[in-house]
């Protein structure tokens, strides 16, 4: 099995090729005209709306309680008039975001405002009356919000999404008909996909998915099948309003010499928080390529053996048994292997003793 992952602008060429191949093949149950390949822009628009509400809330606070804002930021109370002007600017940015169908200008206006805020805080830090600790805290918060503003504005401007593209391949020792039939019943997917909790078939090619997200949170989305060619390919994408935008394709090809089925999976998704969320997921061990490799290994085991294979040395993971990967024996294990049978601890005899001859 092999998996590749790229973080960057999503390229829909490969999924598009799968869709194109499906549309020309006979027996397709769904038309590619039903939905465009790739990902909807729900996540970016949600982030923009969140930033819009943030602008409105901050703007009202700056207008109604400028002294409190000055105290929180550690700056002088003499500049309440300037803080009220900044409040009007924030309100304007928030209203602009909600007034536009694609709020690119509104989010970029927030980026400009962030730069102005950082400049103001930098100047305030030079004032002898400034409380440097609070100024530093306020600056750190503005920098964090600026990062979100810039990321959202760039995604809206480019018309594309910063997301994750993962590929995986495995060979299952069964004919394509059986492998396809198992995958096509989406309710089977949680049996080998570790983070997937349930899939409910809603009929007419639509399904509702529920999965475990980072930090134990739950996410749900509705998906629709774009193309379905029996025993060859299945392609799908999430619908607007999903917690996680995603699209993908799985292709089934007969292995040379009729030696099973080659399964190729191609996924694209935008994690919660975009690239920032993907980075945090990576820090907590949620590598997409490793996750797909593990899922495909379990998929192969479920089909060939009937269950996920475990051993006495298997450790409990989050929801599944995770087996120790193949690796050279440690020095301690080699030392034990060199011991005589009479020196090796067993389960026989008295507790805590070795059986002696």
C-alpha beads as a LAMMPS data file, in Angstrom:
LAMMPS data file: protein, C-alpha beads

357 atoms
356 bonds

1 atom types
1 bond types

-500.0 500.0 xlo xhi
-500.0 500.0 ylo yhi
-500.0 500.0 zlo zhi

Masses

1 110.0

Atoms # bond

1 1 1 0.000 0.000 0.000
2 1 1 1.141 3.508 -0.668
3 1 1 -0.263 6.903 0.200
4 1 1 0.626 10.428 -0.834
5 1 1 -0.513 13.677 0.696
6 1 1 -0.197 17.274 -0.379
7 1 1 -1.240 20.412 1.482
8 1 1 -1.875 23.325 -0.816
9 1 1 -4.266 24.401 -3.503
10 1 1 -6.544 21.504 -4.300
11 1 1 -6.136 20.090 -7.768
12 1 1 -9.207 18.242 -9.029
13 1 1 -7.586 16.730 -12.133
14 1 1 -7.384 13.156 -10.907
15 1 1 -10.865 13.094 -9.429
16 1 1 -12.059 14.800 -12.590
17 1 1 -10.435 12.032 -14.647
18 1 1 -12.251 9.426 -12.577
19 1 1 -15.507 11.275 -13.157
20 1 1 -14.838 11.561 -16.851
21 1 1 -14.062 7.878 -17.126
22 1 1 -17.227 7.069 -15.242
23 1 1 -19.401 9.255 -17.414
24 1 1 -18.326 7.491 -20.580
25 1 1 -18.537 3.982 -19.165
26 1 1 -21.689 1.988 -19.594
27 1 1 -23.994 1.334 -16.671
28 1 1 -23.273 4.527 -14.732
29 1 1 -26.055 5.098 -12.213
30 1 1 -25.373 8.786 -11.634
31 1 1 -24.494 11.615 -13.962
32 1 1 -21.458 13.833 -13.537
33 1 1 -23.744 16.784 -14.276
34 1 1 -25.330 16.266 -10.896
35 1 1 -22.476 18.104 -9.174
36 1 1 -19.178 19.583 -10.176
37 1 1 -16.074 17.691 -9.074
38 1 1 -14.061 19.114 -6.241
39 1 1 -15.045 20.806 -3.023
40 1 1 -17.698 23.388 -2.250
41 1 1 -16.618 26.623 -0.570
42 1 1 -18.639 26.116 2.605
43 1 1 -15.745 26.109 5.073
44 1 1 -14.220 29.358 3.798
45 1 1 -17.595 31.097 3.787
46 1 1 -18.264 29.879 7.323
47 1 1 -14.919 31.226 8.456
48 1 1 -15.674 34.551 6.756
49 1 1 -19.026 34.789 8.521
50 1 1 -17.360 33.982 11.838
51 1 1 -14.888 36.802 11.232
52 1 1 -17.815 39.048 10.325
53 1 1 -19.528 38.379 13.661
54 1 1 -16.195 38.965 15.396
55 1 1 -15.890 42.345 13.680
56 1 1 -19.394 43.366 14.726
57 1 1 -18.882 42.267 18.327
58 1 1 -15.504 43.981 18.635
59 1 1 -16.807 47.107 16.908
60 1 1 -19.716 47.432 19.344
61 1 1 -17.367 46.935 22.303
62 1 1 -15.023 49.639 21.011
63 1 1 -17.909 52.035 20.438
64 1 1 -19.718 51.468 23.728
65 1 1 -16.819 50.756 26.105
66 1 1 -13.635 52.343 24.727
67 1 1 -12.102 52.798 28.192
68 1 1 -12.501 49.100 28.976
69 1 1 -10.867 48.187 25.657
70 1 1 -7.986 50.567 26.390
71 1 1 -7.532 49.007 29.831
72 1 1 -7.527 45.461 28.404
73 1 1 -4.944 46.442 25.774
74 1 1 -2.774 48.279 28.312
75 1 1 -2.886 51.615 26.470
76 1 1 -3.734 55.111 27.712
77 1 1 -7.381 56.073 28.312
78 1 1 -6.737 59.400 26.573
79 1 1 -7.401 57.969 23.109
80 1 1 -11.022 56.815 23.484
81 1 1 -11.975 58.795 20.378
82 1 1 -9.508 56.819 18.264
83 1 1 -10.797 53.545 19.709
84 1 1 -14.362 54.530 18.742
85 1 1 -13.178 55.197 15.187
86 1 1 -11.640 51.738 15.100
87 1 1 -14.996 50.420 16.316
88 1 1 -16.745 52.023 13.353
89 1 1 -14.162 50.445 11.065
90 1 1 -14.838 46.996 12.564
91 1 1 -18.589 47.420 12.184
92 1 1 -18.118 48.448 8.556
93 1 1 -15.997 45.379 7.840
94 1 1 -18.535 43.069 9.480
95 1 1 -21.474 44.547 7.600
96 1 1 -19.543 44.309 4.316
97 1 1 -18.850 40.608 4.903
98 1 1 -22.540 39.824 5.425
99 1 1 -23.626 42.036 2.536
100 1 1 -21.549 40.124 -0.044
101 1 1 -22.233 36.677 -1.432
102 1 1 -18.475 36.175 -1.720
103 1 1 -17.085 38.456 1.010
104 1 1 -13.591 38.877 -0.413
105 1 1 -13.466 42.665 -0.033
106 1 1 -14.878 42.526 3.477
107 1 1 -12.252 40.054 4.675
108 1 1 -9.417 41.983 3.006
109 1 1 -10.650 45.124 4.792
110 1 1 -10.171 43.205 8.034
111 1 1 -6.576 42.428 6.998
112 1 1 -5.951 46.158 6.467
113 1 1 -7.524 46.897 9.833
114 1 1 -5.319 44.259 11.481
115 1 1 -2.228 45.962 10.088
116 1 1 -3.474 49.283 11.459
117 1 1 -4.140 47.723 14.882
118 1 1 -0.660 46.206 15.020
119 1 1 0.910 49.546 14.095
120 1 1 -1.109 51.324 16.779
121 1 1 -0.123 48.773 19.425
122 1 1 3.516 49.102 18.411
123 1 1 3.367 52.877 18.856
124 1 1 1.492 52.498 22.156
125 1 1 4.215 50.211 23.497
126 1 1 6.664 53.136 23.343
127 1 1 4.470 55.236 25.657
128 1 1 5.813 55.333 29.244
129 1 1 2.240 54.970 30.555
130 1 1 1.660 51.733 28.619
131 1 1 1.396 48.438 30.447
132 1 1 3.750 46.331 28.351
133 1 1 2.415 42.976 29.516
134 1 1 -1.109 43.798 28.412
135 1 1 0.127 45.367 25.179
136 1 1 2.063 42.186 24.388
137 1 1 -1.025 40.056 25.149
138 1 1 -3.201 42.213 22.892
139 1 1 -0.577 42.078 20.122
140 1 1 -0.439 38.275 20.273
141 1 1 -4.220 38.058 19.945
142 1 1 -4.282 40.466 17.002
143 1 1 -1.550 38.419 15.286
144 1 1 -3.592 35.230 15.707
145 1 1 -6.693 36.856 14.213
146 1 1 -4.585 38.354 11.427
147 1 1 -3.422 34.884 10.423
148 1 1 -7.043 33.738 10.071
149 1 1 -7.975 36.885 8.144
150 1 1 -5.100 36.494 5.681
151 1 1 -5.799 32.772 5.150
152 1 1 -9.505 33.360 4.547
153 1 1 -8.904 36.355 2.256
154 1 1 -6.377 34.441 0.136
155 1 1 -8.707 31.459 -0.236
156 1 1 -11.581 33.701 -1.300
157 1 1 -9.363 35.630 -3.737
158 1 1 -7.895 32.530 -5.354
159 1 1 -11.265 30.856 -5.746
160 1 1 -9.653 27.654 -4.480
161 1 1 -9.219 25.955 -1.172
162 1 1 -6.246 25.162 0.963
163 1 1 -6.845 21.558 1.835
164 1 1 -5.496 18.042 1.888
165 1 1 -5.155 15.660 -1.033
166 1 1 -4.505 12.031 -0.104
167 1 1 -4.080 8.937 -2.260
168 1 1 -3.869 5.265 -1.315
169 1 1 -3.579 1.891 -3.039
170 1 1 -3.969 -1.694 -1.892
171 1 1 -4.503 -5.121 -3.452
172 1 1 -7.340 -7.331 -2.182
173 1 1 -7.301 -11.038 -3.008
174 1 1 -10.908 -11.070 -4.176
175 1 1 -12.575 -10.339 -7.530
176 1 1 -13.609 -6.718 -8.286
177 1 1 -17.298 -7.602 -8.033
178 1 1 -17.012 -8.545 -4.342
179 1 1 -14.711 -5.659 -3.443
180 1 1 -16.947 -3.101 -5.177
181 1 1 -20.095 -4.550 -3.594
182 1 1 -18.607 -4.278 -0.104
183 1 1 -17.482 -0.656 -0.564
184 1 1 -20.692 0.402 -2.307
185 1 1 -22.623 -0.498 0.829
186 1 1 -21.430 2.599 2.669
187 1 1 -22.632 1.225 5.991
188 1 1 -19.601 -1.103 5.827
189 1 1 -17.132 1.788 5.813
190 1 1 -17.033 2.325 9.617
191 1 1 -15.833 -1.281 9.939
192 1 1 -12.401 -0.288 8.667
193 1 1 -12.315 3.534 8.721
194 1 1 -11.178 4.348 12.233
195 1 1 -12.523 7.898 12.483
196 1 1 -15.865 7.116 10.852
197 1 1 -18.676 6.375 13.300
198 1 1 -21.638 5.801 11.002
199 1 1 -22.970 6.181 7.461
200 1 1 -26.700 6.292 6.845
201 1 1 -28.011 5.646 3.332
202 1 1 -30.687 8.241 2.537
203 1 1 -31.483 6.825 -0.898
204 1 1 -31.086 8.274 -4.397
205 1 1 -27.296 8.303 -4.060
206 1 1 -27.261 10.436 -0.909
207 1 1 -25.895 9.493 2.479
208 1 1 -25.272 11.071 5.886
209 1 1 -21.849 10.603 7.476
210 1 1 -20.799 11.023 11.094
211 1 1 -17.146 11.001 12.140
212 1 1 -14.835 11.826 15.016
213 1 1 -12.849 15.014 14.519
214 1 1 -9.805 16.434 16.318
215 1 1 -9.915 16.710 20.131
216 1 1 -12.890 14.336 20.349
217 1 1 -15.347 16.593 18.510
218 1 1 -17.985 15.114 16.203
219 1 1 -18.588 16.247 12.629
220 1 1 -21.383 15.383 10.202
221 1 1 -22.006 15.923 6.528
222 1 1 -24.277 14.828 3.710
223 1 1 -22.717 13.413 0.559
224 1 1 -23.983 12.596 -2.900
225 1 1 -22.664 10.060 -5.405
226 1 1 -21.536 11.757 -8.592
227 1 1 -20.814 8.638 -10.624
228 1 1 -21.249 4.938 -9.935
229 1 1 -19.993 2.379 -12.441
230 1 1 -20.539 -1.123 -10.999
231 1 1 -17.275 -2.974 -10.322
232 1 1 -15.208 -0.053 -11.637
233 1 1 -15.508 3.303 -9.873
234 1 1 -17.451 5.276 -7.269
235 1 1 -17.084 9.065 -6.929
236 1 1 -18.732 11.365 -4.417
237 1 1 -18.661 14.829 -2.900
238 1 1 -20.100 16.515 0.180
239 1 1 -23.071 18.842 -0.100
240 1 1 -23.250 22.512 0.813
241 1 1 -23.524 23.098 4.554
242 1 1 -21.285 20.184 5.523
243 1 1 -19.040 20.406 8.580
244 1 1 -16.159 19.094 6.471
245 1 1 -15.981 19.721 2.721
246 1 1 -14.724 16.609 0.936
247 1 1 -14.699 14.821 -2.386
248 1 1 -13.245 11.543 -3.522
249 1 1 -13.112 8.578 -5.843
250 1 1 -12.345 4.890 -5.442
251 1 1 -11.426 2.797 -8.464
252 1 1 -11.459 -1.008 -8.707
253 1 1 -9.198 -2.697 -11.272
254 1 1 -8.646 -6.397 -11.862
255 1 1 -5.071 -7.311 -10.972
256 1 1 -2.880 -8.953 -13.652
257 1 1 -3.494 -12.674 -13.968
258 1 1 -6.823 -12.328 -12.130
259 1 1 -4.893 -12.177 -8.869
260 1 1 -7.375 -10.055 -6.958
261 1 1 -8.380 -6.403 -7.224
262 1 1 -6.296 -3.232 -7.182
263 1 1 -8.129 -0.583 -5.145
264 1 1 -7.112 3.050 -5.669
265 1 1 -8.542 5.758 -3.412
266 1 1 -8.241 9.485 -4.090
267 1 1 -9.547 11.900 -1.448
268 1 1 -9.657 15.646 -1.030
269 1 1 -10.947 17.371 2.075
270 1 1 -10.701 20.615 3.966
271 1 1 -10.216 20.003 7.678
272 1 1 -11.854 22.219 10.247
273 1 1 -9.709 25.341 10.422
274 1 1 -8.145 24.789 6.995
275 1 1 -4.364 24.497 6.921
276 1 1 -4.186 25.623 10.533
277 1 1 -6.461 22.762 11.544
278 1 1 -4.448 20.322 9.442
279 1 1 -1.241 21.421 11.145
280 1 1 -2.688 20.888 14.606
281 1 1 -4.070 17.495 13.543
282 1 1 -0.586 16.520 12.391
283 1 1 0.854 17.518 15.766
284 1 1 -1.647 15.220 17.476
285 1 1 -0.817 12.231 15.292
286 1 1 -3.623 12.530 12.727
287 1 1 -1.445 12.278 9.607
288 1 1 -3.805 11.824 6.594
289 1 1 -1.445 9.534 4.682
290 1 1 -0.869 7.254 7.667
291 1 1 -4.575 7.233 8.449
292 1 1 -5.409 6.133 4.904
293 1 1 -2.743 3.425 4.946
294 1 1 -4.193 2.078 8.187
295 1 1 -7.752 2.196 6.834
296 1 1 -6.815 0.351 3.642
297 1 1 -4.912 -2.293 5.595
298 1 1 -8.001 -2.910 7.734
299 1 1 -10.170 -2.889 4.583
300 1 1 -8.031 -5.658 3.101
301 1 1 -8.165 -7.667 6.332
302 1 1 -11.941 -7.349 6.739
303 1 1 -12.534 -8.588 3.187
304 1 1 -9.962 -11.384 3.179
305 1 1 -10.206 -12.581 6.784
306 1 1 -13.586 -11.276 7.892
307 1 1 -12.258 -9.073 10.693
308 1 1 -9.405 -6.781 11.638
309 1 1 -6.472 -9.046 12.492
310 1 1 -4.919 -8.521 15.912
311 1 1 -2.265 -10.328 17.916
312 1 1 -1.350 -10.811 21.572
313 1 1 1.030 -7.867 21.256
314 1 1 -1.646 -5.552 19.890
315 1 1 -2.211 -2.321 21.793
316 1 1 -5.573 -0.634 22.211
317 1 1 -6.014 2.501 20.117
318 1 1 -8.866 4.944 19.791
319 1 1 -11.673 2.730 18.617
320 1 1 -9.542 0.089 16.882
321 1 1 -6.717 -2.282 17.611
322 1 1 -3.453 -0.847 16.348
323 1 1 -0.740 -3.348 15.622
324 1 1 2.936 -2.731 16.113
325 1 1 4.556 -2.085 12.762
326 1 1 7.270 -4.477 11.533
327 1 1 10.651 -3.419 12.899
328 1 1 13.976 -4.923 13.989
329 1 1 14.006 -6.577 17.395
330 1 1 15.288 -4.511 20.300
331 1 1 18.449 -5.429 22.180
332 1 1 16.435 -6.703 25.153
333 1 1 14.388 -8.994 22.924
334 1 1 17.530 -10.445 21.356
335 1 1 19.013 -11.105 24.796
336 1 1 15.896 -13.014 25.822
337 1 1 16.026 -15.077 22.641
338 1 1 19.587 -16.153 23.519
339 1 1 18.569 -17.426 26.968
340 1 1 18.323 -21.149 27.612
341 1 1 14.833 -22.619 28.002
342 1 1 15.554 -23.254 31.675
343 1 1 16.325 -19.552 32.135
344 1 1 13.181 -18.272 30.463
345 1 1 10.246 -17.205 32.611
346 1 1 7.064 -19.190 32.034
347 1 1 3.545 -19.215 33.370
348 1 1 4.175 -22.520 35.144
349 1 1 5.368 -23.010 38.687
350 1 1 5.204 -20.576 41.578
351 1 1 4.422 -16.932 40.999
352 1 1 7.454 -14.772 40.426
353 1 1 9.842 -17.729 40.007
354 1 1 11.553 -19.450 37.093
355 1 1 11.119 -23.121 36.360
356 1 1 14.396 -24.859 37.121
357 1 1 15.636 -28.201 35.820

Bonds

1 1 1 2
2 1 2 3
3 1 3 4
4 1 4 5
5 1 5 6
6 1 6 7
7 1 7 8
8 1 8 9
9 1 9 10
10 1 10 11
11 1 11 12
12 1 12 13
13 1 13 14
14 1 14 15
15 1 15 16
16 1 16 17
17 1 17 18
18 1 18 19
19 1 19 20
20 1 20 21
21 1 21 22
22 1 22 23
23 1 23 24
24 1 24 25
25 1 25 26
26 1 26 27
27 1 27 28
28 1 28 29
29 1 29 30
30 1 30 31
31 1 31 32
32 1 32 33
33 1 33 34
34 1 34 35
35 1 35 36
36 1 36 37
37 1 37 38
38 1 38 39
39 1 39 40
40 1 40 41
41 1 41 42
42 1 42 43
43 1 43 44
44 1 44 45
45 1 45 46
46 1 46 47
47 1 47 48
48 1 48 49
49 1 49 50
50 1 50 51
51 1 51 52
52 1 52 53
53 1 53 54
54 1 54 55
55 1 55 56
56 1 56 57
57 1 57 58
58 1 58 59
59 1 59 60
60 1 60 61
61 1 61 62
62 1 62 63
63 1 63 64
64 1 64 65
65 1 65 66
66 1 66 67
67 1 67 68
68 1 68 69
69 1 69 70
70 1 70 71
71 1 71 72
72 1 72 73
73 1 73 74
74 1 74 75
75 1 75 76
76 1 76 77
77 1 77 78
78 1 78 79
79 1 79 80
80 1 80 81
81 1 81 82
82 1 82 83
83 1 83 84
84 1 84 85
85 1 85 86
86 1 86 87
87 1 87 88
88 1 88 89
89 1 89 90
90 1 90 91
91 1 91 92
92 1 92 93
93 1 93 94
94 1 94 95
95 1 95 96
96 1 96 97
97 1 97 98
98 1 98 99
99 1 99 100
100 1 100 101
101 1 101 102
102 1 102 103
103 1 103 104
104 1 104 105
105 1 105 106
106 1 106 107
107 1 107 108
108 1 108 109
109 1 109 110
110 1 110 111
111 1 111 112
112 1 112 113
113 1 113 114
114 1 114 115
115 1 115 116
116 1 116 117
117 1 117 118
118 1 118 119
119 1 119 120
120 1 120 121
121 1 121 122
122 1 122 123
123 1 123 124
124 1 124 125
125 1 125 126
126 1 126 127
127 1 127 128
128 1 128 129
129 1 129 130
130 1 130 131
131 1 131 132
132 1 132 133
133 1 133 134
134 1 134 135
135 1 135 136
136 1 136 137
137 1 137 138
138 1 138 139
139 1 139 140
140 1 140 141
141 1 141 142
142 1 142 143
143 1 143 144
144 1 144 145
145 1 145 146
146 1 146 147
147 1 147 148
148 1 148 149
149 1 149 150
150 1 150 151
151 1 151 152
152 1 152 153
153 1 153 154
154 1 154 155
155 1 155 156
156 1 156 157
157 1 157 158
158 1 158 159
159 1 159 160
160 1 160 161
161 1 161 162
162 1 162 163
163 1 163 164
164 1 164 165
165 1 165 166
166 1 166 167
167 1 167 168
168 1 168 169
169 1 169 170
170 1 170 171
171 1 171 172
172 1 172 173
173 1 173 174
174 1 174 175
175 1 175 176
176 1 176 177
177 1 177 178
178 1 178 179
179 1 179 180
180 1 180 181
181 1 181 182
182 1 182 183
183 1 183 184
184 1 184 185
185 1 185 186
186 1 186 187
187 1 187 188
188 1 188 189
189 1 189 190
190 1 190 191
191 1 191 192
192 1 192 193
193 1 193 194
194 1 194 195
195 1 195 196
196 1 196 197
197 1 197 198
198 1 198 199
199 1 199 200
200 1 200 201
201 1 201 202
202 1 202 203
203 1 203 204
204 1 204 205
205 1 205 206
206 1 206 207
207 1 207 208
208 1 208 209
209 1 209 210
210 1 210 211
211 1 211 212
212 1 212 213
213 1 213 214
214 1 214 215
215 1 215 216
216 1 216 217
217 1 217 218
218 1 218 219
219 1 219 220
220 1 220 221
221 1 221 222
222 1 222 223
223 1 223 224
224 1 224 225
225 1 225 226
226 1 226 227
227 1 227 228
228 1 228 229
229 1 229 230
230 1 230 231
231 1 231 232
232 1 232 233
233 1 233 234
234 1 234 235
235 1 235 236
236 1 236 237
237 1 237 238
238 1 238 239
239 1 239 240
240 1 240 241
241 1 241 242
242 1 242 243
243 1 243 244
244 1 244 245
245 1 245 246
246 1 246 247
247 1 247 248
248 1 248 249
249 1 249 250
250 1 250 251
251 1 251 252
252 1 252 253
253 1 253 254
254 1 254 255
255 1 255 256
256 1 256 257
257 1 257 258
258 1 258 259
259 1 259 260
260 1 260 261
261 1 261 262
262 1 262 263
263 1 263 264
264 1 264 265
265 1 265 266
266 1 266 267
267 1 267 268
268 1 268 269
269 1 269 270
270 1 270 271
271 1 271 272
272 1 272 273
273 1 273 274
274 1 274 275
275 1 275 276
276 1 276 277
277 1 277 278
278 1 278 279
279 1 279 280
280 1 280 281
281 1 281 282
282 1 282 283
283 1 283 284
284 1 284 285
285 1 285 286
286 1 286 287
287 1 287 288
288 1 288 289
289 1 289 290
290 1 290 291
291 1 291 292
292 1 292 293
293 1 293 294
294 1 294 295
295 1 295 296
296 1 296 297
297 1 297 298
298 1 298 299
299 1 299 300
300 1 300 301
301 1 301 302
302 1 302 303
303 1 303 304
304 1 304 305
305 1 305 306
306 1 306 307
307 1 307 308
308 1 308 309
309 1 309 310
310 1 310 311
311 1 311 312
312 1 312 313
313 1 313 314
314 1 314 315
315 1 315 316
316 1 316 317
317 1 317 318
318 1 318 319
319 1 319 320
320 1 320 321
321 1 321 322
322 1 322 323
323 1 323 324
324 1 324 325
325 1 325 326
326 1 326 327
327 1 327 328
328 1 328 329
329 1 329 330
330 1 330 331
331 1 331 332
332 1 332 333
333 1 333 334
334 1 334 335
335 1 335 336
336 1 336 337
337 1 337 338
338 1 338 339
339 1 339 340
340 1 340 341
341 1 341 342
342 1 342 343
343 1 343 344
344 1 344 345
345 1 345 346
346 1 346 347
347 1 347 348
348 1 348 349
349 1 349 350
350 1 350 351
351 1 351 352
352 1 352 353
353 1 353 354
354 1 354 355
355 1 355 356
356 1 356 357
